[in-house]
Amino acid sequence: MAATKTGVDIAAAMITHPTAAADWLLVAPVLLCMVGGATTLILRKNVRIQPLVGISLLALLVLTNLGLFAHVWQNGVVTMVMGQWLPPFGIAFTADALGVTLALIASIVGLLAGIYAAGSIAASERRYGFYPFLFMLLCGVSGAFLTGDIFNLYVWFEVLLISSFGLLVLGNTTLQIDGALKYALLNLIGTTLFLIATGLLYGLLGTLNMADIALKSRALGDSGPLLGISALYFLAFAMKAAAFPVNFWLPASYHTPRIVVSALFAGLLTKVGVYALLRVLVLLLPAGHNWMHGLITVVAIVTMLTGVLGALAQADVRRTIGYLVISGIGSMLAGIAVGSEVALTGAIMYAVHSILAMTALFLIFGITGKDRGTFNLRELGGMYRRAPLLSAATLILLFAAVGLPPFSGFWPKVLLVDGALAAGQGWLAGTILLASILTAITVGRIWIFAFWRGGPEGIADGTQGVETGPEAMPLQVPFTAWLPLAVLIAMIFWLGLQPEGLMQLAETGAHTLLDPTAYVQSVFGVTP
């Protein structure tokens, strides 16, 4: 007897139509980073060609993210599910205004760091993995910004964490090993808490898909287990973002690696932690966010103040910038604490500003540090005479860090203060302004010590010292350093003078976090 075939209708479980060509852009940044990492690893022995290939692939990554950005801008939230499985079973990549904006900015910073490294990273350090580690770091960052699955957010955290270990110890000095141990300890604890919270969340809701979690958590309400899981997530991501009191690893480690690595870390890594707080606490677990409102507010205030006061107390300019990064994290947490659309818009805009400004500050002080052979403010000085253009560029970046107009940091702080006042939290708004005043004092001290005065400590200003010695020659800044700085400064200027585009993107991202309708509809194809 001939066997009879039984037809199986897979339409209820599987995607039966082909994926649209434009939707492949969702996974293209991650795939391109993997290809870039593998290619530069293969070329590790050819240290001349490797940077050219790496920079070319980084430029292609920026173009890919631009294409994805245009796709999301035109069509709203877009989703691609792996393996043809329908959500919530298939692993989803979901790009909304928040994720795609941060992914694009991260790729631009990665490209500029790759250019800067071509003139600052030694051939031996290229051979031992700078560019492969850079690509894997961007792979983890891109995946974190674009994933629609909470467990895969954990996976991408692991990818960027492992690659950051490699970048941190590149150079193999005692100081780097010491910084790496402190960095690794707190981040591994944070990652473990993240994994535990995700396991508990899966046990409670039976799903890992972010859109599905957003629906089921709202239906569950403010149950005790859900609030406890929210607290675990907050602690884990607060460690990643370097929020008080689990932030001591950042100033203890960010000053130890090569300066371009410090710039990457300051620009990107803590912002992935802030992004995770926005995505998980506001979009996925709003009941937990509301329950922890007071705690997040206190953490934001203390993070802002301890960060800027720590910066005032430092003599090493790299540690000073590290503490300024922490203070900026407090400002973003203030937006999350308030939780209104205006405040969240300010937090998202501030994240973009901080990525650009903190990266640029580390890069520009890498030039002065290399020239003087030190990052100690007491041993710097006289740079204004030797490099007036560099001094002016530094002053612009320091003003931007304060949040003065017409630079990119001004509008986010306006929105954060406005959101805090509208929510009746005047003391939170006052803390934001106080932190800005203290930041102005901090950066004024940096510029006076490093640029304005005549020379290192002990040399009289305007009489004799470095201006009469061999160091009186004009400082020659290589093109590989000037180009990234020029692009970053131009972006900081543009976002300060023309903030409407970024503000609209941030508003859309904040609205999607507060109202997940568009996010859920993109994943499931129906309105919840």
TORSESE-661831 format. One record per residue (C-alpha): x, z, y; residue in three letters; chain. Coordinates in pm, 1 decimal. Example, Ala and Ser with C-alpha at 12.3 -4.5 7.8 and 13.67 -1.06 7.14 Angstrom:
2
        X        Z        Y rest kette
   1230.0    780.0   -450.0  ala     A
   1367.0    714.0   -106.0  ser     A
This chain:
528
        X        Z        Y rest kette
      0.0      0.0      0.0  met     A
    137.9    -93.8    332.8  ala     A
    205.6    195.5    568.2  ala     A
    -25.0    211.3    869.0  thr     A
    121.4    278.7   1211.3  lys     A
    -46.9    535.6   1430.0  thr     A
    -33.0    470.0   1800.7  gly     A
     57.7    768.7   2018.2  val     A
    -56.4    787.7   2376.2  asp     A
    241.4    924.0   2569.8  ile     A
     85.3    875.4   2911.9  ala     A
     -0.8   1246.0   2939.3  ala     A
    357.4   1361.2   2884.3  ala     A
    585.1   1074.0   2975.0  met     A
    636.0    845.7   3272.5  ile     A
    540.0    498.7   3155.2  thr     A
    616.5    297.5   3467.8  his     A
    969.2    203.9   3579.2  pro     A
   1140.7    410.7   3847.2  thr     A
   1135.1    253.2   4191.3  ala     A
   1476.4    126.1   4297.9  ala     A
   1477.2    340.4   4615.3  ala     A
   1418.1    657.4   4411.8  asp     A
   1757.4    617.4   4245.0  trp     A
   1901.8    723.1   4579.4  leu     A
   1805.0   1082.2   4488.8  leu     A
   2066.0   1102.8   4214.3  val     A
   2316.0    858.2   4366.4  ala     A
   2503.8   1123.0   4575.7  pro     A
   2565.3   1339.9   4268.9  val     A
   2667.8   1045.0   4051.2  leu     A
   2896.0    908.7   4322.8  leu     A
   3069.6   1246.0   4357.5  cys     A
   3128.7   1253.7   3982.0  met     A
   3273.8    903.4   3990.9  val     A
   3489.3    998.3   4291.5  gly     A
   3621.6   1308.4   4117.7  gly     A
   3708.1   1115.9   3801.5  ala     A
   3867.6    826.1   3992.2  thr     A
   4090.0   1043.4   4211.5  thr     A
   4189.2   1244.9   3904.8  leu     A
   4300.8    926.5   3730.4  ile     A
   4502.2    836.4   4042.1  leu     A
   4662.3   1180.9   4072.7  arg     A
   5013.1   1044.4   4014.1  lys     A
   4977.7    778.4   4282.3  asn     A
   4958.5   1008.7   4582.5  val     A
   4967.4    721.0   4832.7  arg     A
   4670.9    527.5   4699.9  ile     A
   4466.8    832.8   4600.2  gln     A
   4368.0    936.6   4957.6  pro     A
   4266.7    578.7   5046.4  leu     A
   4043.9    553.0   4741.0  val     A
   3906.7    902.1   4796.4  gly     A
   3823.5    838.2   5163.7  ile     A
   3659.4    505.4   5075.3  ser     A
   3435.9    674.2   4817.3  leu     A
   3354.7    954.7   5061.8  leu     A
   3248.6    691.6   5316.7  ala     A
   3027.9    535.4   5048.3  leu     A
   2879.1    881.5   4985.1  leu     A
   2785.2    907.8   5353.1  val     A
   2619.5    563.0   5340.3  leu     A
   2427.9    664.6   5026.6  thr     A
   2300.1    979.5   5193.7  asn     A
   2202.6    773.0   5498.6  leu     A
   1996.2    551.6   5270.2  gly     A
   1830.7    855.2   5111.8  leu     A
   1770.1   1001.8   5457.1  phe     A
   1595.5    681.8   5567.9  ala     A
   1389.4    682.0   5245.5  his     A
   1266.8   1037.5   5307.1  val     A
   1212.2    973.9   5678.4  trp     A
    989.3    677.3   5597.0  gln     A
    804.6    807.8   5290.4  asn     A
    809.4   1187.0   5319.8  gly     A
    908.4   1408.1   5026.8  val     A
   1028.2   1198.5   4730.1  val     A
   1085.7   1300.0   4367.9  thr     A
   1258.9   1155.0   4062.8  met     A
   1217.9   1318.5   3720.9  val     A
   1485.4   1281.9   3452.4  met     A
   1428.6   1152.1   3101.0  gly     A
   1084.0   1003.8   3173.0  gln     A
    927.1   1344.7   3108.8  trp     A
    647.0   1432.7   3346.2  leu     A
    690.9   1749.2   3552.0  pro     A
    711.5   2039.7   3504.2  pro     A
    891.1   1951.6   3177.1  phe     A
   1135.6   1697.3   3314.0  gly     A
   1420.5   1803.5   3541.9  ile     A
   1328.2   1696.0   3892.5  ala     A
   1534.4   1586.8   4191.0  phe     A
   1322.9   1635.8   4503.3  thr     A
   1436.4   1544.0   4853.6  ala     A
   1254.5   1672.3   5160.1  asp     A
   1355.7   1680.9   5526.3  ala     A
   1549.7   2006.7   5484.3  leu     A
   1747.7   1906.2   5177.1  gly     A
   1827.8   1551.0   5281.3  val     A
   1942.9   1656.1   5629.6  thr     A
   2184.7   1914.1   5493.9  leu     A
   2306.5   1674.4   5223.0  ala     A
   2383.4   1410.1   5487.3  leu     A
   2567.1   1654.9   5714.9  ile     A
   2763.0   1788.8   5416.0  ala     A
   2876.7   1438.9   5317.3  ser     A
   2989.3   1365.8   5675.3  ile     A
   3191.0   1688.4   5681.4  val     A
   3335.9   1599.9   5339.4  gly     A
   3447.5   1258.6   5467.0  leu     A
   3608.8   1408.9   5777.9  leu     A
   3783.6   1672.3   5565.7  ala     A
   3916.0   1397.8   5337.6  gly     A
   4059.5   1213.1   5638.9  ile     A
   4213.3   1531.3   5781.8  tyr     A
   4364.6   1615.3   5442.2  ala     A
   4537.5   1276.3   5423.9  ala     A
   4771.4   1398.8   5697.2  gly     A
   4787.5   1769.7   5615.3  ser     A
   4780.1   1815.9   5237.1  ile     A
   5119.5   1779.1   5071.1  ala     A
   5173.7   1514.2   4804.9  ala     A
   5217.9   1779.6   4535.5  ser     A
   4881.1   1935.4   4624.3  glu     A
   4711.2   1596.9   4612.1  arg     A
   4858.2   1549.6   4267.2  arg     A
   4731.9   1888.1   4152.2  tyr     A
   4375.4   1819.9   4245.5  gly     A
   4273.4   1837.0   4611.0  phe     A
   4060.2   1522.0   4612.9  tyr     A
   3904.2   1574.1   4265.3  pro     A
   3814.6   1931.1   4363.5  phe     A
   3674.8   1806.2   4695.5  leu     A
   3447.3   1560.1   4516.5  phe     A
   3327.3   1823.4   4270.5  met     A
   3259.4   2063.6   4556.4  leu     A
   3046.7   1797.6   4725.9  leu     A
   2881.2   1726.1   4390.8  cys     A
   2770.5   2089.0   4365.3  gly     A
   2661.1   2102.9   4727.9  val     A
   2465.4   1774.6   4704.8  ser     A
   2300.3   1878.7   4379.6  gly     A
   2197.6   2214.5   4525.8  ala     A
   2037.1   2048.8   4829.3  phe     A
   1850.8   1786.0   4625.8  leu     A
   1742.9   1960.2   4304.9  thr     A
   1380.1   2045.2   4239.7  gly     A
   1456.2   2279.7   3948.6  asp     A
   1549.7   2645.4   3997.7  ile     A
   1779.3   2658.1   3692.6  phe     A
   1961.6   2346.8   3805.2  asn     A
   2010.0   2511.3   4143.4  leu     A
   2205.4   2772.2   3945.7  tyr     A
   2399.6   2496.5   3767.1  val     A
   2499.4   2332.3   4094.5  trp     A
   2607.3   2670.2   4229.9  phe     A
   2837.8   2697.1   3929.2  glu     A
   2981.9   2350.6   3993.3  val     A
   3065.8   2424.8   4356.3  leu     A
   3195.2   2770.4   4264.3  leu     A
   3438.7   2637.3   4003.7  ile     A
   3565.2   2364.2   4235.1  ser     A
   3604.2   2614.8   4519.5  ser     A
   3827.0   2828.0   4293.9  phe     A
   4054.0   2526.5   4246.4  gly     A
   4070.2   2453.0   4618.8  leu     A
   4128.7   2816.8   4704.2  leu     A
   4443.2   2853.0   4491.8  val     A
   4584.1   2508.4   4570.4  leu     A
   4934.5   2590.9   4689.0  gly     A
   4981.7   2887.1   4454.0  asn     A
   5094.4   3145.3   4708.7  thr     A
   5056.2   3519.4   4656.4  thr     A
   4813.8   3543.3   4948.7  leu     A
   4595.2   3271.0   4797.2  gln     A
   4580.0   3441.4   4457.9  ile     A
   4481.0   3767.5   4627.0  asp     A
   4207.4   3594.4   4827.3  gly     A
   4083.0   3407.0   4520.8  ala     A
   4038.4   3729.9   4322.9  leu     A
   3823.6   3884.9   4596.0  lys     A
   3629.8   3562.8   4638.7  tyr     A
   3572.6   3523.4   4265.9  ala     A
   3460.0   3881.1   4200.6  leu     A
   3170.8   3891.1   4448.6  leu     A
   3062.5   3533.9   4382.7  asn     A
   3056.6   3584.2   4006.5  leu     A
   2843.6   3894.7   4053.3  ile     A
   2608.7   3697.7   4277.8  gly     A
   2589.6   3413.3   4025.1  thr     A
   2510.5   3657.7   3744.4  thr     A
   2229.0   3812.5   3947.7  leu     A
   2099.1   3461.6   4019.6  phe     A
   2090.5   3380.2   3647.7  leu     A
   1918.9   3710.6   3558.6  ile     A
   1653.7   3655.7   3826.9  ala     A
   1593.5   3300.2   3702.9  thr     A
   1551.3   3419.6   3344.2  gly     A
   1300.6   3683.5   3453.0  leu     A
   1114.1   3429.0   3665.4  leu     A
   1088.9   3191.1   3371.2  tyr     A
    963.2   3472.6   3149.9  gly     A
    699.0   3561.0   3408.8  leu     A
    578.2   3212.1   3510.4  leu     A
    687.2   2993.9   3216.9  gly     A
    835.3   2723.2   3438.5  thr     A
   1155.8   2630.6   3619.1  leu     A
   1017.0   2346.7   3830.4  asn     A
   1016.2   2450.8   4196.5  met     A
    682.9   2288.6   4278.9  ala     A
    522.4   2455.3   3976.4  asp     A
    675.3   2791.2   4073.6  ile     A
    537.6   2753.9   4426.2  ala     A
    185.3   2708.4   4287.6  leu     A
    198.2   2978.2   4019.6  lys     A
    364.4   3241.1   4239.5  ser     A
     92.7   3201.4   4501.4  arg     A
   -173.3   3237.1   4235.0  ala     A
     -2.3   3550.8   4102.0  leu     A
      7.5   3717.1   4444.9  gly     A
    219.4   4020.7   4525.4  asp     A
    260.1   4156.4   4173.0  ser     A
    536.7   4409.0   4107.3  gly     A
    746.9   4190.8   3873.4  pro     A
    740.7   3901.7   4120.5  leu     A
    852.2   4126.6   4406.0  leu     A
   1135.6   4265.0   4195.0  gly     A
   1254.1   3913.0   4110.8  ile     A
   1241.2   3825.3   4480.8  ser     A
   1467.0   4122.8   4557.3  ala     A
   1717.6   4006.7   4294.9  leu     A
   1721.8   3658.0   4443.5  tyr     A
   1771.1   3798.3   4792.1  phe     A
   2070.0   4005.2   4681.3  leu     A
   2224.9   3712.5   4492.5  ala     A
   2187.9   3465.4   4778.4  phe     A
   2289.8   3723.7   5039.0  ala     A
   2622.9   3747.0   4852.7  met     A
   2655.7   3369.3   4858.0  lys     A
   2569.8   3354.7   5227.9  ala     A
   2804.1   3646.1   5314.9  ala     A
   2534.5   3870.9   5460.2  ala     A
   2594.1   4240.4   5521.8  phe     A
   2686.5   4451.9   5325.0  pro     A
   2811.4   4205.6   5063.0  val     A
   3017.5   3991.5   5300.0  asn     A
   3363.2   4148.2   5287.6  phe     A
   3487.1   3879.4   5048.6  trp     A
   3465.3   3608.7   5317.2  leu     A
   3716.2   3734.9   5578.3  pro     A
   3935.9   3852.5   5290.7  ala     A
   3960.9   3503.9   5140.2  ser     A
   3883.2   3227.3   5391.4  tyr     A
   4213.2   3272.2   5576.7  his     A
   4424.4   3223.0   5262.0  thr     A
   4388.1   2855.5   5155.5  pro     A
   4498.6   2538.5   5331.1  arg     A
   4325.2   2506.9   5667.0  ile     A
   4117.4   2203.9   5565.7  val     A
   3988.1   2403.0   5267.8  val     A
   3899.3   2693.1   5497.0  ser     A
   3711.2   2445.5   5716.7  ala     A
   3513.7   2313.7   5418.3  leu     A
   3429.2   2663.7   5299.6  phe     A
   3325.0   2784.5   5645.7  ala     A
   3112.7   2476.8   5702.7  gly     A
   2941.3   2433.6   5366.9  leu     A
   2951.0   2720.1   5119.7  leu     A
   2769.5   2992.1   5310.7  thr     A
   2506.6   2736.8   5422.1  lys     A
   2421.8   2666.9   5058.8  val     A
   2340.1   3038.1   5031.8  gly     A
   2120.0   3020.2   5341.7  val     A
   1951.3   2707.4   5205.0  tyr     A
   1877.6   2889.5   4878.7  ala     A
   1723.0   3179.4   5072.5  leu     A
   1501.6   2936.8   5265.0  leu     A
   1399.6   2744.5   4954.3  arg     A
   1338.0   3038.6   4720.8  val     A
   1202.5   3311.9   4947.3  leu     A
    991.6   3098.2   5181.3  val     A
    878.7   2805.2   4963.7  leu     A
    874.0   2955.5   4614.7  leu     A
    816.7   3329.4   4654.6  leu     A
    638.7   3390.8   4986.8  pro     A
    494.6   3722.5   4865.7  ala     A
    848.9   3851.2   4813.6  gly     A
    950.6   3724.3   5156.2  his     A
    662.0   3908.0   5322.3  asn     A
    736.7   4224.9   5124.6  trp     A
   1106.5   4221.9   5224.8  met     A
   1042.5   4124.5   5586.6  his     A
   1175.4   4452.9   5726.0  gly     A
   1480.8   4454.5   5499.5  leu     A
   1574.1   4097.0   5589.9  ile     A
   1539.5   4184.5   5959.5  thr     A
   1775.4   4482.1   5929.2  val     A
   2026.5   4277.7   5728.3  val     A
   2012.3   4000.7   5991.0  ala     A
   2077.4   4242.5   6279.3  ile     A
   2364.1   4423.3   6110.0  val     A
   2518.1   4094.3   5990.6  thr     A
   2514.8   3953.4   6344.9  met     A
   2671.6   4261.9   6500.0  leu     A
   2929.3   4344.2   6231.8  thr     A
   3034.1   3980.7   6226.8  gly     A
   3101.4   3951.4   6599.0  val     A
   3255.1   4300.4   6625.7  leu     A
   3480.7   4218.6   6331.9  gly     A
   3585.7   3899.7   6511.2  ala     A
   3676.4   4099.5   6822.5  leu     A
   3904.1   4324.7   6619.1  ala     A
   4112.5   4046.6   6459.4  gln     A
   4457.4   3919.8   6554.3  ala     A
   4458.9   3629.9   6303.1  asp     A
   4254.2   3342.6   6444.1  val     A
   4145.4   3232.9   6096.1  arg     A
   4000.0   3575.9   6021.7  arg     A
   3835.4   3571.2   6364.9  thr     A
   3656.6   3245.3   6284.6  ile     A
   3561.2   3384.5   5944.7  gly     A
   3383.5   3676.0   6111.1  tyr     A
   3213.0   3434.1   6351.8  leu     A
   3079.3   3251.4   6045.8  val     A
   2931.7   3582.6   5927.2  ile     A
   2772.8   3648.3   6265.9  ser     A
   2612.3   3302.5   6254.5  gly     A
   2469.5   3380.7   5911.2  ile     A
   2296.6   3678.1   6073.2  gly     A
   2132.8   3444.9   6325.7  ser     A
   1999.7   3225.5   6045.6  met     A
   1872.5   3531.2   5860.2  leu     A
   1688.4   3630.7   6179.5  ala     A
   1493.5   3304.6   6158.1  gly     A
   1413.1   3371.0   5792.4  ile     A
   1306.4   3727.7   5874.9  ala     A
   1058.8   3614.1   6140.8  val     A
    933.0   3341.9   5907.6  gly     A
    729.0   3144.3   6161.9  ser     A
    760.5   2767.1   6191.2  glu     A
    945.6   2799.5   6523.1  val     A
   1191.4   3056.3   6386.1  ala     A
   1254.1   2861.6   6065.5  leu     A
   1310.7   2547.4   6273.6  thr     A
   1573.0   2740.7   6470.3  gly     A
   1738.0   2865.4   6150.2  ala     A
   1762.3   2512.2   6007.1  ile     A
   1902.2   2372.1   6332.5  met     A
   2149.1   2659.0   6351.5  tyr     A
   2266.5   2583.0   5997.3  ala     A
   2345.4   2222.9   6099.2  val     A
   2520.5   2344.5   6413.8  his     A
   2725.7   2601.4   6222.2  ser     A
   2838.9   2343.2   5965.6  ile     A
   2978.0   2123.3   6243.7  leu     A
   3117.4   2390.4   6477.0  ala     A
   3285.0   2616.3   6218.8  met     A
   3441.8   2319.4   6040.2  thr     A
   3579.0   2186.3   6368.5  ala     A
   3716.0   2525.0   6477.8  leu     A
   3918.4   2566.5   6161.1  phe     A
   4048.3   2208.8   6183.7  leu     A
   4156.6   2237.6   6547.5  ile     A
   4335.5   2568.1   6494.7  phe     A
   4503.0   2411.6   6194.6  gly     A
   4687.6   2192.3   6445.4  ile     A
   4807.8   2483.6   6659.7  thr     A
   4890.1   2691.5   6353.3  gly     A
   5101.3   2416.9   6203.0  lys     A
   5280.0   2360.2   6533.4  asp     A
   5361.6   2728.5   6589.3  arg     A
   5400.0   2827.3   6226.4  gly     A
   5157.4   3117.0   6275.1  thr     A
   4789.4   3196.3   6327.5  phe     A
   4856.1   3530.8   6493.7  asn     A
   4711.9   3536.9   6846.1  leu     A
   4998.8   3756.7   6966.1  arg     A
   5246.2   3485.5   6869.0  glu     A
   5050.8   3192.5   7011.7  leu     A
   5037.8   3080.0   7373.1  gly     A
   5142.6   2802.2   7606.1  gly     A
   4934.8   2536.3   7432.8  met     A
   4757.8   2434.4   7754.5  tyr     A
   5079.0   2287.9   7900.2  arg     A
   5181.8   2115.0   7580.0  arg     A
   4842.8   1976.6   7477.3  ala     A
   4586.8   1973.4   7760.7  pro     A
   4348.0   1740.0   7575.2  leu     A
   4359.1   1956.2   7264.0  leu     A
   4303.4   2263.2   7482.0  ser     A
   3995.0   2104.7   7638.6  ala     A
   3860.3   2010.4   7294.5  ala     A
   3912.6   2366.7   7176.2  thr     A
   3730.5   2505.0   7478.7  leu     A
   3434.0   2278.2   7402.5  ile     A
   3418.1   2403.6   7044.9  leu     A
   3445.4   2766.1   7153.7  leu     A
   3161.3   2715.7   7403.3  phe     A
   2956.6   2555.0   7125.3  ala     A
   3020.0   2856.2   6900.9  ala     A
   2873.1   3081.4   7171.0  val     A
   2562.2   2865.7   7199.2  gly     A
   2610.1   2748.2   7556.6  leu     A
   2451.5   2424.0   7683.3  pro     A
   2498.8   2132.4   7654.1  pro     A
   2619.9   2187.1   7298.3  phe     A
   2445.8   2198.3   6959.9  ser     A
   2428.6   2578.3   6937.4  gly     A
   2205.1   2619.5   7243.3  phe     A
   1869.5   2491.4   7116.9  trp     A
   1872.5   2677.7   6784.0  pro     A
   1924.8   3006.9   6967.6  lys     A
   1645.4   2922.1   7210.8  val     A
   1409.3   2866.9   6917.8  leu     A
   1525.3   3181.2   6737.4  leu     A
   1472.8   3395.7   7047.0  val     A
   1137.2   3228.5   7115.8  asp     A
   1024.8   3283.9   6756.0  gly     A
   1129.6   3649.5   6761.9  ala     A
    951.6   3714.3   7093.6  leu     A
    635.2   3535.9   6975.4  ala     A
    634.6   3758.9   6666.0  ala     A
    663.2   4072.5   6881.7  gly     A
   1021.1   4142.4   6772.3  gln     A
   1188.9   4173.8   7109.3  gly     A
   1468.5   4389.2   6972.4  trp     A
   1559.6   4111.4   6726.5  leu     A
   1566.5   3860.4   7013.9  ala     A
   1779.7   4105.3   7212.4  gly     A
   2025.7   4133.6   6924.5  thr     A
   2062.3   3754.6   6911.7  ile     A
   2144.0   3750.8   7284.3  leu     A
   2379.4   4049.8   7253.4  leu     A
   2565.9   3879.4   6969.4  ala     A
   2601.1   3569.9   7188.4  ser     A
   2751.0   3775.1   7472.9  ile     A
   2998.9   3941.4   7236.4  leu     A
   3082.5   3601.6   7089.2  thr     A
   3159.8   3474.1   7440.5  ala     A
   3404.1   3762.9   7486.8  ile     A
   3561.7   3688.0   7149.1  thr     A
   3615.7   3317.6   7207.1  val     A
   3737.6   3381.4   7562.9  gly     A
   4001.7   3610.8   7419.1  arg     A
   4105.9   3341.9   7169.2  ile     A
   4143.1   3071.6   7432.3  trp     A
   4331.1   3291.8   7679.4  ile     A
   4575.5   3413.7   7414.7  phe     A
   4634.7   3082.2   7239.2  ala     A
   4614.3   2834.7   7528.3  phe     A
   4597.2   2976.8   7879.0  trp     A
   4882.1   3224.8   7888.9  arg     A
   5239.1   3097.2   7921.4  gly     A
   5366.8   3182.1   7575.0  gly     A
   5373.0   3437.4   7295.6  pro     A
   5343.3   3808.0   7365.3  glu     A
   5639.4   3933.4   7568.7  gly     A
   5697.4   3611.8   7764.0  ile     A
   5599.8   3621.6   8131.9  ala     A
   5335.5   3368.7   8233.1  asp     A
   5436.4   3089.0   8468.3  gly     A
   5808.3   3176.6   8487.9  thr     A
   6006.9   3120.3   8174.6  gln     A
   5951.7   3094.3   7804.6  gly     A
   5829.4   2813.3   7589.5  val     A
   5776.1   2584.4   7886.3  glu     A
   6151.9   2568.8   7946.2  thr     A
   6264.6   2552.0   7582.6  gly     A
   6256.8   2283.0   7315.3  pro     A
   5885.6   2354.7   7256.6  glu     A
   5806.7   2216.1   7602.8  ala     A
   5768.4   1867.4   7455.0  met     A
   5407.3   1742.0   7442.3  pro     A
   5235.9   1819.2   7112.8  leu     A
   5187.6   1510.1   6898.0  gln     A
   4853.9   1530.0   6715.4  val     A
   4822.3   1279.5   6427.5  pro     A
   4535.2   1033.6   6413.8  phe     A
   4414.0   1185.4   6086.8  thr     A
   4348.5   1507.6   6280.3  ala     A
   4211.7   1355.8   6601.0  trp     A
   3954.5   1132.3   6431.7  leu     A
   3764.6   1410.8   6246.0  pro     A
   3773.8   1633.1   6554.3  leu     A
   3648.2   1353.4   6780.7  ala     A
   3355.9   1281.1   6547.2  val     A
   3262.1   1648.7   6515.6  leu     A
   3281.9   1709.3   6891.4  ile     A
   3074.4   1396.3   6958.1  ala     A
   2807.8   1517.3   6714.6  met     A
   2806.9   1863.6   6872.9  ile     A
   2764.1   1706.6   7216.3  phe     A
   2495.3   1464.5   7100.5  trp     A
   2286.1   1729.4   6925.0  leu     A
   2304.1   1941.2   7239.0  gly     A
   2208.7   1659.9   7477.1  leu     A
   1956.6   1487.9   7248.1  gln     A
   1812.7   1758.5   7020.4  pro     A
   1470.6   1596.8   6967.3  glu     A
   1560.4   1411.1   6645.7  gly     A
   1716.4   1712.0   6472.9  leu     A
   1437.9   1934.9   6602.7  met     A
   1174.9   1706.2   6452.3  gln     A
   1357.4   1705.3   6119.1  leu     A
   1391.3   2083.4   6124.0  ala     A
   1022.6   2124.6   6213.8  glu     A
    925.1   1903.5   5922.1  thr     A
   1152.6   2100.9   5690.8  gly     A
   1011.5   2432.4   5813.9  ala     A
    652.6   2306.8   5774.4  his     A
    724.2   2198.2   5415.2  thr     A
    863.3   2543.7   5336.5  leu     A
    554.7   2718.7   5473.8  leu     A
    301.1   2470.5   5335.1  asp     A
    417.0   2327.3   4998.3  pro     A
    134.7   2072.2   4974.3  thr     A
    354.8   1768.0   5041.4  ala     A
    631.1   1904.9   4815.4  tyr     A
    391.8   1967.1   4525.1  val     A
    216.3   1633.9   4573.9  gln     A
    549.8   1451.6   4557.4  ser     A
    634.4   1618.9   4224.4  val     A
    296.5   1609.8   4048.8  phe     A
    140.3   1311.1   4221.8  gly     A
   -174.8   1503.7   4315.2  val     A
   -274.9   1735.9   4597.4  thr     A
   -281.2   2099.1   4479.0  pro     A
